Amino acid sequence: MFLQVFPQSLGSRLFLLYASVLLMALGIGLFLFYRYHLYQRLDDVQVTAAVLTEVMARTIQESVIIGDYDTVKRMLETVVSQTPFDRAAFIDLSGATIAVGVEGQTRGYVPSWLTALLAERLYDVNRVIAAGGQDYGVLRLSFDVAAAAEELWALTKAALELALASLVVGLTVVRVLLMRWLTNLSGLKSLEERIRVGELDAQAQLTQDAPLEIRQAIEMVNRTAASLRNQFGQRIDALMDALVQHKNALDQTAIVSEIDAQGRISVVNDLYCDTVGIERERAVGHALPNGDALFVPSDEIWRGDIRTARGDGSPLWLSRTVVPIYDSARTIEKWICIDVDISAQKLAEEELRATYRESQELARRHLKAILDAVGEGVVIADQSGIILDVNRATVEIFAADRDALIGAPLSDLVISRAVGADQRPLLTTTESGASGRSQEEIGRRGDGDEFPIELALGDLSVVGVPQVIGIIRDISDRKKFEEYLRNAKEMAEAGSRAKSEFLTTISHEIRTPMNGVLGMLTLLEYEELALEQRDKVSVARQSAEALLRILDDVLDFSKLEAGRIEVGAENCDPEAICESVTQVLRTKATEKGLALTCRMLPSVPSSIVTDPARLRQILFNLVGNAIKFTTSGHVAVRARRAADLPDGRFLMEFEVEDTGIGITPEAGRTLFQRFTQADNSITRRFGGTGLGLAISKDLCELLGGTIRVESAPGQGAVFTFTIACRPGESVERAAPVVEEAGPLPPLRVLVVDDNEVNRNVAAAMLTRDGHSVAFATNGIEAINEVMKHPFDLVLMDVQMPEMDGLTATRHIRELPPPQGVLPVVAFTAHASTSTWETCAEAGMDALATKPVRPKLLFAAMAAALKKARDRS
């Protein structure tokens, strides 16, 4: 596009180039001239304005001071008429203004951009009139922008006119010179015609008459043309040699024929005659055979495989390419046909297809025999869910004819979530990654009977076959057996629950009178009895305590079996728990002459988070057993921190070692089973139910650990158990340490318990120590008694009907003193840390456990009284 705009003539191009350069030079010069005069004019005006403003200010200063504003106005008029300013004004401090002149207007055409440019740079000049440190007003002078713009525009027009005249003169001179210099080139045309007809002296004259630059260009073109002619001749010769070689090679490998414009063969090579099996004379002049039809001329290259016949009638397969050849007028002159004999290849392909068909048929028969031998149903369907084939087992499972199944939708056999009416769920099953997974569905037999099946679907498209295979198994018998097992399991669980509930109920029913028996036997020990009577009472108390422990084991066993044991998580001190267990059992160990020790390794933390009551119960069982089965030597309790767990917890490991009778390996394998001991003689010699170790094992597992034993007969035993726990924090609140207290002063005690036996036992212990007792059977009665009668202390059962002890204590704490600060001792069979924390939050001051033991009861009462005094 750019080249088309340029003139073709060399002179015109040179003239255009000179004009462009000259115009650019004039434009740049004019711009620099205008810019210089503009800024020079602006600088002159600003300097003049500053001088005039200062002179004018000094001139009117005295007139302003004395208030001669007429003189000020005359001077302002003089400034407006004789200076570049068109407006002048004086503004005094009160805002009064003396203004002279109006904004000037241009008298001729001036571009608005020039006026705006000057208006931006010629700003008003302000001068403060002051004398003796006092301001009198402001002198303001405004430039005559119109006059300045007219002057600058006149200068600009003069410069433009001069530049235009220079441009016209320069272009005229250059045009005349170019026409004179290039005149000699016009004669080159006639010389060129002479050279074309072979006049060599004309070529020399052309070179001699041309300008120096053009002469050099002509010589270079001549040399290049000679070199190209030489190279072109060499390449033509090489191309002809190559064509001859290619023709010879083509004659040896390809069947070549030439077809004229009428579609008849005009030339054939030797290989054509040898392959087709006819003489050249019989082929030339006839139409080219093209399969079952004759060759149809075409203006495009044609390629394809054709089947024709040899001269003897045998089949001949050719891979053919027909290429049209055009003359100089782009008209088809002839066609070149190149054939390659592919008869052997076609024969091999046909044999391969026949072999493939035979192998496919053999594979189909083998697959059908294999599928029919499979005992489970096999269904093959396409991606839309239409059944393509089934095996013999499928026909037997669904009691349907094979021909009726083939072509039917799979939803006729399977009527469940995996296969819907449009078969899409079937495709979703195979496409979603569930291929090969078995799932239970509902099948429908030929007579409409529905039955359970197991269906596994597989997508055969992964091996290039767009089909789905389904494996079907009749699970009717299995479902019946599962139903039988489910019913049996539910009956067994119901029996186990009934047994557990019965054991729980009977244990509670026995515990209540046993608490009374223990309480009364304890009171009898404080009576003055003969030695023989005291021994009998002691034996009865020990037997009752043993029976109570058995009841506790039976109750724990029933809870474990029913899955009703709840494991808490509290901060506790493992060393304190071990020490408390050994302290309680130390008396029994001392009676047998055994050394009972407790040792914590340095790795044991001071606080852990676990269930302290269950940990204490495990230690009581193991240490109690060790003392029971050891006649001499020692019992040692050790603890250490074991491995860390991935969830942030760690294992605490406890060992209970004794020097007792030991355990045989056979007995050790069943030692932790329920109602099991090493042998029957153990039960006869040492007693026990065989539940302790089984309960300990279950509790260890609930606490995230295990238990094991290492022993040999006569060499003692080492029981090792672990529990999973977390690092704990310092325990902020614990049950008050109950120590033996001195004699208490006579107190008025309110005993609150819904069980009459417990009330009588507590009353007997209190009255024997000189205290007076009143009774309440629930929390409501307790509140009423406290409001009606003065008491020194309340012994409050925690669990009661109508209102429990915790709620009653909260109501008592809401009463005004002295009832609101009354000491309250919790009375409960549960002495865990969590129980005490619950009691303390309700406002109770101390805790006493059941069965009631006088020393512990009085110590709890003393602690509650002390806490109440501190509170007051």
URQUI-V445865 format. One record per residue. N is the residue number from 0. BURIAL is b if it has 16 or more other ideal C-beta (glycine too) atoms within 10 Angstrom, else e. Layout:
BEGIN
n->(N	N)
burial->(BURIAL	BURIAL)
END
This chain:
BEGIN
n->(0	1	2	3	4	5	6	7	8	9	10	11	12	13	14	15	16	17	18	19	20	21	22	23	24	25	26	27	28	29	30	31	32	33	34	35	36	37	38	39	40	41	42	43	44	45	46	47	48	49	50	51	52	53	54	55	56	57	58	59	60	61	62	63	64	65	66	67	68	69	70	71	72	73	74	75	76	77	78	79	80	81	82	83	84	85	86	87	88	89	90	91	92	93	94	95	96	97	98	99	100	101	102	103	104	105	106	107	108	109	110	111	112	113	114	115	116	117	118	119	120	121	122	123	124	125	126	127	128	129	130	131	132	133	134	135	136	137	138	139	140	141	142	143	144	145	146	147	148	149	150	151	152	153	154	155	156	157	158	159	160	161	162	163	164	165	166	167	168	169	170	171	172	173	174	175	176	177	178	179	180	181	182	183	184	185	186	187	188	189	190	191	192	193	194	195	196	197	198	199	200	201	202	203	204	205	206	207	208	209	210	211	212	213	214	215	216	217	218	219	220	221	222	223	224	225	226	227	228	229	230	231	232	233	234	235	236	237	238	239	240	241	242	243	244	245	246	247	248	249	250	251	252	253	254	255	256	257	258	259	260	261	262	263	264	265	266	267	268	269	270	271	272	273	274	275	276	277	278	279	280	281	282	283	284	285	286	287	288	289	290	291	292	293	294	295	296	297	298	299	300	301	302	303	304	305	306	307	308	309	310	311	312	313	314	315	316	317	318	319	320	321	322	323	324	325	326	327	328	329	330	331	332	333	334	335	336	337	338	339	340	341	342	343	344	345	346	347	348	349	350	351	352	353	354	355	356	357	358	359	360	361	362	363	364	365	366	367	368	369	370	371	372	373	374	375	376	377	378	379	380	381	382	383	384	385	386	387	388	389	390	391	392	393	394	395	396	397	398	399	400	401	402	403	404	405	406	407	408	409	410	411	412	413	414	415	416	417	418	419	420	421	422	423	424	425	426	427	428	429	430	431	432	433	434	435	436	437	438	439	440	441	442	443	444	445	446	447	448	449	450	451	452	453	454	455	456	457	458	459	460	461	462	463	464	465	466	467	468	469	470	471	472	473	474	475	476	477	478	479	480	481	482	483	484	485	486	487	488	489	490	491	492	493	494	495	496	497	498	499	500	501	502	503	504	505	506	507	508	509	510	511	512	513	514	515	516	517	518	519	520	521	522	523	524	525	526	527	528	529	530	531	532	533	534	535	536	537	538	539	540	541	542	543	544	545	546	547	548	549	550	551	552	553	554	555	556	557	558	559	560	561	562	563	564	565	566	567	568	569	570	571	572	573	574	575	576	577	578	579	580	581	582	583	584	585	586	587	588	589	590	591	592	593	594	595	596	597	598	599	600	601	602	603	604	605	606	607	608	609	610	611	612	613	614	615	616	617	618	619	620	621	622	623	624	625	626	627	628	629	630	631	632	633	634	635	636	637	638	639	640	641	642	643	644	645	646	647	648	649	650	651	652	653	654	655	656	657	658	659	660	661	662	663	664	665	666	667	668	669	670	671	672	673	674	675	676	677	678	679	680	681	682	683	684	685	686	687	688	689	690	691	692	693	694	695	696	697	698	699	700	701	702	703	704	705	706	707	708	709	710	711	712	713	714	715	716	717	718	719	720	721	722	723	724	725	726	727	728	729	730	731	732	733	734	735	736	737	738	739	740	741	742	743	744	745	746	747	748	749	750	751	752	753	754	755	756	757	758	759	760	761	762	763	764	765	766	767	768	769	770	771	772	773	774	775	776	777	778	779	780	781	782	783	784	785	786	787	788	789	790	791	792	793	794	795	796	797	798	799	800	801	802	803	804	805	806	807	808	809	810	811	812	813	814	815	816	817	818	819	820	821	822	823	824	825	826	827	828	829	830	831	832	833	834	835	836	837	838	839	840	841	842	843	844	845	846	847	848	849	850	851	852	853	854	855	856	857	858	859	860	861	862	863	864	865	866	867	868	869	870	871)
burial->(e	e	e	e	e	e	e	e	e	e	e	e	e	b	b	e	e	b	e	e	e	e	e	e	e	b	e	e	e	b	e	e	e	b	e	e	e	b	e	e	b	b	e	e	b	e	e	e	b	e	e	b	b	e	e	b	b	e	e	b	e	e	b	b	e	e	e	e	b	e	e	b	b	e	b	b	e	e	b	b	e	e	b	b	b	b	b	b	b	b	b	b	e	e	e	e	e	b	e	b	b	e	e	b	e	e	e	e	e	b	e	e	e	b	b	e	b	b	e	e	e	b	e	e	b	e	b	e	b	e	e	e	e	e	e	b	b	b	b	b	b	b	b	b	b	b	b	b	b	b	e	b	b	e	e	b	e	e	b	e	e	e	b	e	e	e	b	e	e	b	e	e	e	b	b	e	e	b	e	e	e	e	e	e	e	e	e	e	e	e	b	e	e	e	b	e	e	e	e	e	e	b	b	e	b	b	b	e	e	b	e	e	e	b	e	e	e	e	e	e	e	e	e	e	e	e	e	e	e	e	e	e	e	e	e	e	e	e	e	e	e	e	e	e	e	e	e	e	e	e	e	e	e	b	b	b	b	b	b	e	e	e	e	e	b	e	e	b	b	e	b	b	b	e	b	b	e	b	e	e	e	e	b	e	e	e	e	b	b	b	e	e	e	e	b	e	b	e	e	e	e	b	e	e	e	b	e	b	e	e	e	e	e	e	e	b	b	b	b	b	e	b	e	b	e	e	e	e	e	e	e	e	e	b	b	e	b	b	b	e	b	b	e	e	e	b	e	e	e	e	e	e	e	e	e	e	e	e	e	e	e	e	e	e	e	e	e	e	e	e	b	e	e	e	e	e	b	b	b	b	b	e	b	e	b	e	b	e	b	b	b	b	b	b	b	e	b	b	e	b	e	e	e	e	b	e	e	e	b	b	b	b	b	b	b	b	e	b	b	e	e	e	b	e	b	b	b	e	b	b	e	e	e	e	b	e	e	e	e	e	b	e	b	b	e	e	e	e	e	e	e	b	b	b	b	b	b	b	b	b	e	e	e	e	e	e	e	b	b	b	b	b	b	b	b	e	e	e	e	e	e	e	e	e	e	e	e	e	e	e	e	e	e	e	e	e	e	e	e	b	e	e	b	b	e	e	b	e	e	b	b	e	e	b	b	b	b	b	b	b	b	b	b	b	e	e	e	e	e	e	e	e	e	e	e	e	b	e	e	b	b	e	e	b	e	e	e	b	b	b	b	b	b	b	b	b	b	b	b	b	b	b	e	e	b	e	e	e	e	b	b	b	b	b	b	e	b	b	e	b	b	b	e	e	b	b	e	e	b	e	e	e	e	b	e	b	e	b	e	b	e	e	e	b	b	e	b	b	b	b	b	b	b	b	b	b	b	b	b	b	b	b	b	b	b	b	b	b	b	b	e	e	e	e	b	b	b	b	b	e	b	b	e	e	e	e	e	e	b	b	b	b	b	b	b	b	b	b	b	b	b	b	b	e	e	e	b	b	e	e	b	b	e	e	e	e	b	b	e	e	e	b	e	e	e	e	e	b	b	b	b	b	b	b	b	b	b	b	b	b	e	e	b	b	b	e	b	e	b	e	b	e	e	e	e	b	b	b	b	b	b	b	b	b	b	b	e	b	e	e	b	e	e	e	b	b	e	b	e	e	e	e	e	b	e	e	b	e	b	b	b	b	b	b	b	e	b	b	b	b	b	b	b	b	b	b	e	e	b	e	b	e	b	b	b	b	b	b	b	b	b	b	b	e	b	b	e	e	e	e	b	b	b	b	b	b	b	b	e	b	e	e	b	b	b	b	e	b	b	e	b	b	e	e	e	e	e	e	b	e	b	b	b	b	b	b	b	b	e	b	b	b	b	e	b	b	b	b	b	b	e	b	b	b	b	b	b	b	b	b	b	b	e	b	e	b	b	b	b	b	b	b	b	b	b	e	b	b	e	e	e	e)
END
